[in-house]
Amino acid sequence: MDPEKIIDGLLRELSSELKVMAKAKEVNEKEVHSRIVKNLCESLGVFFNMASEMLSFDSDDDLEREDIPF
């Protein structure tokens, strides 16, 4: 599956869940939605950490291939 589609889906779910949580009246209901939001954020974090690691590998490779001017 395409990581961009997964991230877009997680972001849509997160946005939707935040709207539902804002409308919740009872504390128990807000707690349930806050746990869902936390899980969605952690899932997004996995993808962002993976992307960050991949970018750091790419930048290291670029430094080795190019001459540093100083």
N, C-alpha and C positions, 0 to 999 in steps of 0.2 A: 504494500500500500504506500501511496505517496505521502511523505512526511508533511508536505505543505498542506495537504488536504486534512491530515490528522490535526495539525496545529490550528487550521481554520475552524474545524469542527469543535475543538476544545475551546477556542476563543468565543465561538457562538454560544456554546453551552454555558460558559462562564458568564457572559453578558446576560443571558436569559436568567440564570440562577440568581445573579445579583439583583435583577429587577424583581424577581419573586420574593427574595429575602427582604427587600426594602418594603414590600407591601405586607409582609407577615406581621400579625398583631401579637401573637403569643410568644413567650420566651422559648418554649420547647420547639415551636415551629422555626423560629429564627436559628436555634442551635442546629437543627437538622440541616438547614440550608447552609449554614456557615461551615459545617463539616463537608458538605458537597463542594462548596467553593474552595476549601482548603485542598481537597483531593484533586480538583481540577487544576489548581495552581501548581501543585506538586507534579502533576503529569506534564504540564507545560514546562516546568523547570527541567525535567528530564530531557526534553527536546532541545531546549535552549542551551543546556550544558553540553549536550552532544554537538550542537552546531558550533559552540564556542571552542570545543576541543578540536573539531575538524578545521576551523579557521586558524587556530594556533599552529596546527601541523602544516597547513598551506603556507602561512607566513614564514615559518622556519625554513621550508623548502625554498622559498623565493630568496631568502637571505643567502642561502648557500650558493645559489645559481648566479647571483648578481655580485658585482664588485662593490664594496662599500667605499664611497668616495672620501672617507676621512680616515 
